[in-house]
């Protein structure tokens, strides 16, 4: 196994926010999911369940969620109807996490020429999530509510496997927690059972290399900033 090839797949992974309309073969999607299923999980529980949306099903879900997103903007009180089932983000932001969040948000919006007062443009850019950034394939992932929090750790490794395996096939992805608040719309649409909880969504396809937004790359802190060596 080539170390450089593995490292290249990992380091070239990025959250792509503009895709071409080039289709992705079903065989490639199946291969990605099969490879990803080799992710470790506590006592081999394999907690993941994937739903693949293409064509009419993808478009219909996008229309439903975009409509709900617009409705909430028009009447913020309606946001109470769309609540995440688990806290993806902290209830209270503290440094250094809030600093990184701001750097990420304003770096992206700055690249796109969206200022702090440009509420319409912010809304439109955020809504791009609900079009899967024009990717031809949308993925939704659920987990059985009976499982514990550790299964979300397992799930993260499964999702990373999908994203890295995608790079090996020339594909790109964007993992999306933005969908989570609209689970009440999404779960019935994909036919998920009452015991399933939405974990996240993901866009999958070929990156539009001509799109300005895809020149945005997030920084990473150096190893010495997050590692303690004990001898």
N, C-alpha and C positions, 0 to 999 in steps of 0.2 A: 504494500500500500504506500502511495506517495504522500509524504507529509505535506509537501507543498500544495498538492491538489486538495487535500482536506482543508488546510488552512485557507486556501483561496476561496473555497466554497463558503466557509464561515465568514471570512472578512469581507467578501463581496456581497453578502446578504445586506439588504437595506429595505426600508419601508418605501416601496415604490408608490407614488401617488398619481401616476398617469400611465396607462397601458394602451397598447395598440388593440385593434379588434381581431388580431390573428387568433384563430381558434386553437385550443389545446386538446390533443387527442385523448379520448377516454382511457386508452391504454397507458398513457403517461400519468394521468391522474390516479389510476388504480395502482400503478407502480410506486408512485410517491407515497400513497397511503400504506401500501404493503411494507415498504422500507421503514416508514415512520413507526409502524407498529412494533418494531424491534426496540422501541424505547423501554427503559426499565420502569417497573411499577411495583409498589409494595405488594408482596406475596403474589405477584403476577396477576393483579386484579384487572389490568388493562381497561381503565375506566373510560376511555374515549369512545365517542360515537360521532361520526361525521355525516353531514348532509351536503351534497354537491348540487349547486344551483346553476343552471345554464339556460339560455334561451328565454322562453316565456316565463318560466318559474322565477328566474333571476330578475327579469324586468318587472314582473308583477310585485315581487317583494320590495324592490327598490321604490316603486311608485307608492306603495302603501306607507312605507316608513318615511319617505320624503314628505308625503302629505301630513303625516303626524308631526314631523319635525317643524313644518311650516305652521301648523296649528298651535303648537306650543310657543313658537315665537310670537304669534299674534296674541296669545293669551297665556302668559307665563304660569298662571295658576294651574293650568292643565298639566304642568310638569309632574305634579304629584301622581298622575296616572301612570307615569312611565318611570319606574324605579328599578335600579339594578337589584338582583337577588343577592349579590355579594359585593362587598366593598373592594373594588379594584384599586381605587385610590384612597389615601388616608383621609380621615375626617378633618384632621388639622394638618396643614402643610408646615414643615419646619425646614430650616437650612440643614444640609446642602441640597435637599431634594427640591424645594421650591425654587432654588436658584437654577438648577438644571432644567426644571420644567419651563421656567420663564425664558431661559436661553434657547431652548428648543422651539417654543412657541413663537417668540418674536424673531428668531432666526428664519424660521419658515415663512412667516407672514411678511417679514421684511424683504425676503427674496422675491415674493410675489407682489410686492408693492402695496401691501395691505397695512394701513396704519391703525392705531388704537381706536380711532374714531370711526373707522370704516365698518360699521356694524353689518351693513348689507353684504359687503364682500366677505366678511368673516363668516356670516351665516352660509353664504353660497359655497365657500371653501369647505366648511365643516360638512355641508350636505354632500360633498363629493364622496365622503365615506359611504353614504347610503346608495351610491351608484357603483360601489366597489371600484371607484376611480376608473371606471370604464373597462375594467378587466372582464373578459368573457366568462370567467368562472368565479363564482362566489361560494365560499365554504362556511358552514355553520357547525359549531361544535357544542355538544351537550354532555352533561355528566349526570348520573343518577343522584338524586338528592340524598339518598340514604348513605352515600359515601362521605368520608371525612375530609377535612381540609388537606390532608396529605395527598389526596388524589389530584388536587390542583397542581401540586409539585410534579407529580407524574405527568400530568397533562402538558405542563410547560415543556418537558423534554420531548414529548410526542410532537408538539407544535414546532419546536425547533428542528426536529428531524425532517418535518415536511419542508420547512423553509430552506434548509441546507441541501436536501435532496433535489429541490426545485432548481437551485443554482447549478447543480451538476448536470441538469438537462437544459440549461440556458433560459430557464424561467425565473420569474421574480414573484415576490409576494408582498403583502402588507397585512400584518396581523392587526385586527381591529376590535378593540374593546368598546368603540363608539356605539356598536349595535346593542350593547347589553341592556340599556334602558328601555329598549323597545321589544323586549322578550315576549310580552303579551301579544304582540302582532306576529313576531317571527315564529314562535313555537307552533301555533296552529297552522301557519302557512307551510311549514316543512313537515308537518305530520308528527311532531314529537309528542311523546306520551306525557301524561300528567306528572309523572315522577322525574321528568328530565328538567335540568336547569341549564340555561344558556351560559356557556363559558366565554365564547367570543366568536367573532367572524373572521374571515380572511379573504383577501382578494388574491387571485392567482392568474398569471398570464405572462405576456411578453412586454417588457418595459418599453415605453415610448422614449427613446433616447434623445429625441428632439425637444422634449418638454423641459422647460426651465426648472419646474418643481423637482425633477429627478436629479438635479445637480446638488440638492441639499443633502448633506451628510452630517450626521450627529457626531460630536466628539465623544471620546471615552477617557475616563481618568486613568492615569498610569498605575501600574501594578502596585507601586509602593504606597499609593494612597488608599488602597483597600485591603492590603495584605499585612498580616503580622507574622513574623518569623519567630518560632520558638525552638530553642536548642537546649 
